[in-house]
Amino acid sequence: MMRMLHPVRQALEYAASQLGFSGVGVADAHAAQDDKLARFVEEGMHADMEWMARHLPARQNPELVLPGVKRVIMLTYEYPRQSARTASGSIARYAQGEDYHKLLTAKLADLDETLQFYGGAQRYFTDSGPVSERFFAAQAGLGWIGRNGLLIRPGRGSYCFLASILTTLEIPVDSPMPDRCGNCHRCEQACPTGALQNGCCDARRCLSYWTIEAKSAMPPEVAALQGNHLYGCDACQEACPWNRPRAGHGLRIDPHLLMPAALQVASPAVLGSLGEAEFSQLFAGSPIRRIGVEHLRRNTETGNF
């Protein structure tokens, strides 16, 4: 017998599919979170990303974000699994095209309208608000948290954005799935700086942090291991067996997330010589723009290209 979907869930899944989301799951907003994130902050592994400590109470209690919240709807949106760069200097897959924050926020606004029709009050984010997105994605049955700290989905891997909608609607929740990393430690072994430990990524050693988030210069001991990483690092994802090419079969990639030709061929030397105006033109609409021309230049000077 065919399982009948809850009417809100049915409308949500249809609308999300039409908007290009690849997965939808629902979690109890009040599901008990462990102390992993708190310990991460207490031990200083967030480096100088003080917003993580500042927003910790809200991340642990969604009621502080949306009073009366009952569910957290989690969605996945695919991004490219292969690097489009033909020049040296790797750029993280997620940042090859347009800024996903703007792209997905507009889509989440459409889903918000759908949920309002059913009487829900919502707040929505995509890596931009005080929501433990990976925790709730796992609670919503979309995958499990791997040893690299990322959501891993069977048959689809980890190359996806996460988006969240907090809602006051009572939608049936999904069940978490078991951890399927087994005895595999390839992500930890592949990390150039040894930043991965016990399912956490220590930002103080992470190349993604130093090439994107850090305000200060990269320490010499980290710079010595930067290698070909120009912006971000996908080493742990590249090593993950769940991200083998067959895992991406049939998944739709939004053309807005594809790398423009000018960036495909731009060498680190060229990128390091950009002036403010040239930088703004090349990275207009790109998430790379937010690090600024000086930070990008610094990355080109410390790497081994």
Contacts in CASP RR format, 6 or more apart in sequence:
PFRMAT RR
TARGET T0000
AUTHOR 0000-0000-0000
METHOD contacts of the structure
MODEL  1
MMRMLHPVRQALEYAASQLGFSGVGVADAHAAQDDKLARFVEEGMHADME
WMARHLPARQNPELVLPGVKRVIMLTYEYPRQSARTASGSIARYAQGEDY
HKLLTAKLADLDETLQFYGGAQRYFTDSGPVSERFFAAQAGLGWIGRNGL
LIRPGRGSYCFLASILTTLEIPVDSPMPDRCGNCHRCEQACPTGALQNGC
CDARRCLSYWTIEAKSAMPPEVAALQGNHLYGCDACQEACPWNRPRAGHG
LRIDPHLLMPAALQVASPAVLGSLGEAEFSQLFAGSPIRRIGVEHLRRNT
ETGNF
5 13 0 8 1.000
6 171 0 8 1.000
6 172 0 8 1.000
7 118 0 8 1.000
8 115 0 8 1.000
8 118 0 8 1.000
8 169 0 8 1.000
8 171 0 8 1.000
9 26 0 8 1.000
9 171 0 8 1.000
9 172 0 8 1.000
11 114 0 8 1.000
11 117 0 8 1.000
11 118 0 8 1.000
12 24 0 8 1.000
12 73 0 8 1.000
12 111 0 8 1.000
12 114 0 8 1.000
12 115 0 8 1.000
12 171 0 8 1.000
13 24 0 8 1.000
15 110 0 8 1.000
15 111 0 8 1.000
15 114 0 8 1.000
16 23 0 8 1.000
16 24 0 8 1.000
16 75 0 8 1.000
16 111 0 8 1.000
19 107 0 8 1.000
19 110 0 8 1.000
19 111 0 8 1.000
20 77 0 8 1.000
20 107 0 8 1.000
20 252 0 8 1.000
20 254 0 8 1.000
21 75 0 8 1.000
21 76 0 8 1.000
21 77 0 8 1.000
21 107 0 8 1.000
21 163 0 8 1.000
22 76 0 8 1.000
22 77 0 8 1.000
22 78 0 8 1.000
22 156 0 8 1.000
22 160 0 8 1.000
22 251 0 8 1.000
22 252 0 8 1.000
23 75 0 8 1.000
23 76 0 8 1.000
23 142 0 8 1.000
24 73 0 8 1.000
24 74 0 8 1.000
24 75 0 8 1.000
25 73 0 8 1.000
25 74 0 8 1.000
25 75 0 8 1.000
25 137 0 8 1.000
25 140 0 8 1.000
25 141 0 8 1.000
25 142 0 8 1.000
25 174 0 8 1.000
26 71 0 8 1.000
26 72 0 8 1.000
26 73 0 8 1.000
26 74 0 8 1.000
26 140 0 8 1.000
26 171 0 8 1.000
26 172 0 8 1.000
26 173 0 8 1.000
26 174 0 8 1.000
27 71 0 8 1.000
27 72 0 8 1.000
27 73 0 8 1.000
27 74 0 8 1.000
27 136 0 8 1.000
27 137 0 8 1.000
27 139 0 8 1.000
27 140 0 8 1.000
27 141 0 8 1.000
27 173 0 8 1.000
27 174 0 8 1.000
28 70 0 8 1.000
28 71 0 8 1.000
28 72 0 8 1.000
28 139 0 8 1.000
28 173 0 8 1.000
29 62 0 8 1.000
29 63 0 8 1.000
29 69 0 8 1.000
29 70 0 8 1.000
29 71 0 8 1.000
29 72 0 8 1.000
29 166 0 8 1.000
30 62 0 8 1.000
30 63 0 8 1.000
30 70 0 8 1.000
31 135 0 8 1.000
31 136 0 8 1.000
31 139 0 8 1.000
33 60 0 8 1.000
33 132 0 8 1.000
33 135 0 8 1.000
36 200 0 8 1.000
37 56 0 8 1.000
37 59 0 8 1.000
37 60 0 8 1.000
37 132 0 8 1.000
37 135 0 8 1.000
38 56 0 8 1.000
38 60 0 8 1.000
40 46 0 8 1.000
40 52 0 8 1.000
40 200 0 8 1.000
41 52 0 8 1.000
41 53 0 8 1.000
41 56 0 8 1.000
44 204 0 8 1.000
45 200 0 8 1.000
45 201 0 8 1.000
45 202 0 8 1.000
45 203 0 8 1.000
45 204 0 8 1.000
46 52 0 8 1.000
46 53 0 8 1.000
46 203 0 8 1.000
47 203 0 8 1.000
47 204 0 8 1.000
47 209 0 8 1.000
47 213 0 8 1.000
47 214 0 8 1.000
48 214 0 8 1.000
48 215 0 8 1.000
48 216 0 8 1.000
49 203 0 8 1.000
49 209 0 8 1.000
49 213 0 8 1.000
55 129 0 8 1.000
55 130 0 8 1.000
57 64 0 8 1.000
58 64 0 8 1.000
58 65 0 8 1.000
58 130 0 8 1.000
59 130 0 8 1.000
59 131 0 8 1.000
59 132 0 8 1.000
60 132 0 8 1.000
62 69 0 8 1.000
62 72 0 8 1.000
62 131 0 8 1.000
62 166 0 8 1.000
63 69 0 8 1.000
64 130 0 8 1.000
65 123 0 8 1.000
65 129 0 8 1.000
65 130 0 8 1.000
65 131 0 8 1.000
65 166 0 8 1.000
66 121 0 8 1.000
66 122 0 8 1.000
66 123 0 8 1.000
66 166 0 8 1.000
66 167 0 8 1.000
66 168 0 8 1.000
68 121 0 8 1.000
68 168 0 8 1.000
69 166 0 8 1.000
69 167 0 8 1.000
69 168 0 8 1.000
70 167 0 8 1.000
70 168 0 8 1.000
70 169 0 8 1.000
70 170 0 8 1.000
71 166 0 8 1.000
71 167 0 8 1.000
71 169 0 8 1.000
71 170 0 8 1.000
71 171 0 8 1.000
71 173 0 8 1.000
72 131 0 8 1.000
72 136 0 8 1.000
72 139 0 8 1.000
72 140 0 8 1.000
72 164 0 8 1.000
72 165 0 8 1.000
72 166 0 8 1.000
72 167 0 8 1.000
73 111 0 8 1.000
73 140 0 8 1.000
73 164 0 8 1.000
73 165 0 8 1.000
73 166 0 8 1.000
73 167 0 8 1.000
73 171 0 8 1.000
74 133 0 8 1.000
74 136 0 8 1.000
74 137 0 8 1.000
74 140 0 8 1.000
74 142 0 8 1.000
74 162 0 8 1.000
74 163 0 8 1.000
74 164 0 8 1.000
75 111 0 8 1.000
75 162 0 8 1.000
75 163 0 8 1.000
75 164 0 8 1.000
75 165 0 8 1.000
76 137 0 8 1.000
76 142 0 8 1.000
76 151 0 8 1.000
76 153 0 8 1.000
76 156 0 8 1.000
76 160 0 8 1.000
76 161 0 8 1.000
76 162 0 8 1.000
76 163 0 8 1.000
77 100 0 8 1.000
77 104 0 8 1.000
77 107 0 8 1.000
77 160 0 8 1.000
77 161 0 8 1.000
77 163 0 8 1.000
77 254 0 8 1.000
78 156 0 8 1.000
78 159 0 8 1.000
78 160 0 8 1.000
78 161 0 8 1.000
78 251 0 8 1.000
78 252 0 8 1.000
78 253 0 8 1.000
78 254 0 8 1.000
79 93 0 8 1.000
79 94 0 8 1.000
79 96 0 8 1.000
79 100 0 8 1.000
79 159 0 8 1.000
79 160 0 8 1.000
79 161 0 8 1.000
79 253 0 8 1.000
79 254 0 8 1.000
79 257 0 8 1.000
80 93 0 8 1.000
80 96 0 8 1.000
80 159 0 8 1.000
80 253 0 8 1.000
80 257 0 8 1.000
80 258 0 8 1.000
80 259 0 8 1.000
81 93 0 8 1.000
81 159 0 8 1.000
81 243 0 8 1.000
81 245 0 8 1.000
81 247 0 8 1.000
81 248 0 8 1.000
82 93 0 8 1.000
83 90 0 8 1.000
83 91 0 8 1.000
83 93 0 8 1.000
83 96 0 8 1.000
83 234 0 8 1.000
84 96 0 8 1.000
84 258 0 8 1.000
84 259 0 8 1.000
84 264 0 8 1.000
85 91 0 8 1.000
85 259 0 8 1.000
85 263 0 8 1.000
85 264 0 8 1.000
86 264 0 8 1.000
86 265 0 8 1.000
87 264 0 8 1.000
87 265 0 8 1.000
87 266 0 8 1.000
87 267 0 8 1.000
87 268 0 8 1.000
88 228 0 8 1.000
88 267 0 8 1.000
88 268 0 8 1.000
88 305 0 8 1.000
89 228 0 8 1.000
89 229 0 8 1.000
89 230 0 8 1.000
89 268 0 8 1.000
89 305 0 8 1.000
90 228 0 8 1.000
90 229 0 8 1.000
90 230 0 8 1.000
90 231 0 8 1.000
90 232 0 8 1.000
90 233 0 8 1.000
90 234 0 8 1.000
91 230 0 8 1.000
91 231 0 8 1.000
91 232 0 8 1.000
91 259 0 8 1.000
91 263 0 8 1.000
91 288 0 8 1.000
92 208 0 8 1.000
92 231 0 8 1.000
92 232 0 8 1.000
92 233 0 8 1.000
92 234 0 8 1.000
93 159 0 8 1.000
93 234 0 8 1.000
93 237 0 8 1.000
94 100 0 8 1.000
94 159 0 8 1.000
94 161 0 8 1.000
94 287 0 8 1.000
95 231 0 8 1.000
95 232 0 8 1.000
95 286 0 8 1.000
95 287 0 8 1.000
95 288 0 8 1.000
96 257 0 8 1.000
96 258 0 8 1.000
96 259 0 8 1.000
96 263 0 8 1.000
97 256 0 8 1.000
97 257 0 8 1.000
97 258 0 8 1.000
97 259 0 8 1.000
97 260 0 8 1.000
97 286 0 8 1.000
97 287 0 8 1.000
98 256 0 8 1.000
98 257 0 8 1.000
98 285 0 8 1.000
98 286 0 8 1.000
99 285 0 8 1.000
99 286 0 8 1.000
99 287 0 8 1.000
99 289 0 8 1.000
100 126 0 8 1.000
100 127 0 8 1.000
100 161 0 8 1.000
100 257 0 8 1.000
100 287 0 8 1.000
101 126 0 8 1.000
101 127 0 8 1.000
101 128 0 8 1.000
101 287 0 8 1.000
102 285 0 8 1.000
103 254 0 8 1.000
103 256 0 8 1.000
103 257 0 8 1.000
104 126 0 8 1.000
104 161 0 8 1.000
104 163 0 8 1.000
105 124 0 8 1.000
105 126 0 8 1.000
105 128 0 8 1.000
107 163 0 8 1.000
108 124 0 8 1.000
108 125 0 8 1.000
108 126 0 8 1.000
108 163 0 8 1.000
108 165 0 8 1.000
109 124 0 8 1.000
111 124 0 8 1.000
111 165 0 8 1.000
112 122 0 8 1.000
112 124 0 8 1.000
112 165 0 8 1.000
115 122 0 8 1.000
115 165 0 8 1.000
115 167 0 8 1.000
115 169 0 8 1.000
116 122 0 8 1.000
118 169 0 8 1.000
119 168 0 8 1.000
119 169 0 8 1.000
120 167 0 8 1.000
120 168 0 8 1.000
120 169 0 8 1.000
121 167 0 8 1.000
121 168 0 8 1.000
122 165 0 8 1.000
122 166 0 8 1.000
122 167 0 8 1.000
122 168 0 8 1.000
123 165 0 8 1.000
123 166 0 8 1.000
124 163 0 8 1.000
124 164 0 8 1.000
124 165 0 8 1.000
124 166 0 8 1.000
125 131 0 8 1.000
125 133 0 8 1.000
125 163 0 8 1.000
125 164 0 8 1.000
126 161 0 8 1.000
126 162 0 8 1.000
126 163 0 8 1.000
126 164 0 8 1.000
127 133 0 8 1.000
127 161 0 8 1.000
127 162 0 8 1.000
131 164 0 8 1.000
131 166 0 8 1.000
133 162 0 8 1.000
133 163 0 8 1.000
133 164 0 8 1.000
134 145 0 8 1.000
134 149 0 8 1.000
134 150 0 8 1.000
134 151 0 8 1.000
134 162 0 8 1.000
135 145 0 8 1.000
136 164 0 8 1.000
137 143 0 8 1.000
137 151 0 8 1.000
137 162 0 8 1.000
138 144 0 8 1.000
138 145 0 8 1.000
138 151 0 8 1.000
138 176 0 8 1.000
138 177 0 8 1.000
139 173 0 8 1.000
139 174 0 8 1.000
139 176 0 8 1.000
140 173 0 8 1.000
140 174 0 8 1.000
140 176 0 8 1.000
141 174 0 8 1.000
141 175 0 8 1.000
141 176 0 8 1.000
141 177 0 8 1.000
142 151 0 8 1.000
142 153 0 8 1.000
142 174 0 8 1.000
143 151 0 8 1.000
143 152 0 8 1.000
143 153 0 8 1.000
143 154 0 8 1.000
143 176 0 8 1.000
143 177 0 8 1.000
144 151 0 8 1.000
144 152 0 8 1.000
144 176 0 8 1.000
144 177 0 8 1.000
144 178 0 8 1.000
144 179 0 8 1.000
144 180 0 8 1.000
144 181 0 8 1.000
145 151 0 8 1.000
145 152 0 8 1.000
145 179 0 8 1.000
145 199 0 8 1.000
146 152 0 8 1.000
146 179 0 8 1.000
146 181 0 8 1.000
146 187 0 8 1.000
146 199 0 8 1.000
147 181 0 8 1.000
147 184 0 8 1.000
147 185 0 8 1.000
147 187 0 8 1.000
147 188 0 8 1.000
147 196 0 8 1.000
147 199 0 8 1.000
148 158 0 8 1.000
148 187 0 8 1.000
148 188 0 8 1.000
148 191 0 8 1.000
148 196 0 8 1.000
148 199 0 8 1.000
148 201 0 8 1.000
148 236 0 8 1.000
148 237 0 8 1.000
148 240 0 8 1.000
149 196 0 8 1.000
149 199 0 8 1.000
149 200 0 8 1.000
149 201 0 8 1.000
150 158 0 8 1.000
150 236 0 8 1.000
150 237 0 8 1.000
151 158 0 8 1.000
151 160 0 8 1.000
151 162 0 8 1.000
152 158 0 8 1.000
152 180 0 8 1.000
152 181 0 8 1.000
152 240 0 8 1.000
152 242 0 8 1.000
153 160 0 8 1.000
153 242 0 8 1.000
154 177 0 8 1.000
154 180 0 8 1.000
154 242 0 8 1.000
155 242 0 8 1.000
155 246 0 8 1.000
155 247 0 8 1.000
155 248 0 8 1.000
156 242 0 8 1.000
156 247 0 8 1.000
156 248 0 8 1.000
156 251 0 8 1.000
157 240 0 8 1.000
157 242 0 8 1.000
157 243 0 8 1.000
157 247 0 8 1.000
157 248 0 8 1.000
158 237 0 8 1.000
158 240 0 8 1.000
158 242 0 8 1.000
158 243 0 8 1.000
159 237 0 8 1.000
159 243 0 8 1.000
184 241 0 8 1.000
186 239 0 8 1.000
186 240 0 8 1.000
186 241 0 8 1.000
187 196 0 8 1.000
187 235 0 8 1.000
187 236 0 8 1.000
187 237 0 8 1.000
187 239 0 8 1.000
187 240 0 8 1.000
188 194 0 8 1.000
188 196 0 8 1.000
188 197 0 8 1.000
188 236 0 8 1.000
189 239 0 8 1.000
190 235 0 8 1.000
190 236 0 8 1.000
190 238 0 8 1.000
190 239 0 8 1.000
191 235 0 8 1.000
191 236 0 8 1.000
192 207 0 8 1.000
192 225 0 8 1.000
192 226 0 8 1.000
192 227 0 8 1.000
192 229 0 8 1.000
192 233 0 8 1.000
192 235 0 8 1.000
193 205 0 8 1.000
193 206 0 8 1.000
193 207 0 8 1.000
193 222 0 8 1.000
193 225 0 8 1.000
194 202 0 8 1.000
194 205 0 8 1.000
195 201 0 8 1.000
195 202 0 8 1.000
195 203 0 8 1.000
195 204 0 8 1.000
195 205 0 8 1.000
195 206 0 8 1.000
195 207 0 8 1.000
196 202 0 8 1.000
196 236 0 8 1.000
203 209 0 8 1.000
203 213 0 8 1.000
205 222 0 8 1.000
206 233 0 8 1.000
207 222 0 8 1.000
207 225 0 8 1.000
207 226 0 8 1.000
207 229 0 8 1.000
207 232 0 8 1.000
207 233 0 8 1.000
207 235 0 8 1.000
208 232 0 8 1.000
208 233 0 8 1.000
210 218 0 8 1.000
210 222 0 8 1.000
210 226 0 8 1.000
211 218 0 8 1.000
211 226 0 8 1.000
211 229 0 8 1.000
211 230 0 8 1.000
211 231 0 8 1.000
211 232 0 8 1.000
211 233 0 8 1.000
211 291 0 8 1.000
211 299 0 8 1.000
212 231 0 8 1.000
212 232 0 8 1.000
212 291 0 8 1.000
217 298 0 8 1.000
218 226 0 8 1.000
218 298 0 8 1.000
218 302 0 8 1.000
223 302 0 8 1.000
223 303 0 8 1.000
226 299 0 8 1.000
226 302 0 8 1.000
226 303 0 8 1.000
226 304 0 8 1.000
227 303 0 8 1.000
227 304 0 8 1.000
227 305 0 8 1.000
228 303 0 8 1.000
228 304 0 8 1.000
228 305 0 8 1.000
229 303 0 8 1.000
230 268 0 8 1.000
230 271 0 8 1.000
230 299 0 8 1.000
230 300 0 8 1.000
230 303 0 8 1.000
230 305 0 8 1.000
231 288 0 8 1.000
231 291 0 8 1.000
231 296 0 8 1.000
231 299 0 8 1.000
237 243 0 8 1.000
262 282 0 8 1.000
263 282 0 8 1.000
263 286 0 8 1.000
266 282 0 8 1.000
267 305 0 8 1.000
268 300 0 8 1.000
268 303 0 8 1.000
268 305 0 8 1.000
269 300 0 8 1.000
269 305 0 8 1.000
271 296 0 8 1.000
271 297 0 8 1.000
271 300 0 8 1.000
272 296 0 8 1.000
272 297 0 8 1.000
272 300 0 8 1.000
272 301 0 8 1.000
274 282 0 8 1.000
274 293 0 8 1.000
274 296 0 8 1.000
274 297 0 8 1.000
275 293 0 8 1.000
276 293 0 8 1.000
279 289 0 8 1.000
279 292 0 8 1.000
279 293 0 8 1.000
279 296 0 8 1.000
280 289 0 8 1.000
283 289 0 8 1.000
288 296 0 8 1.000
END
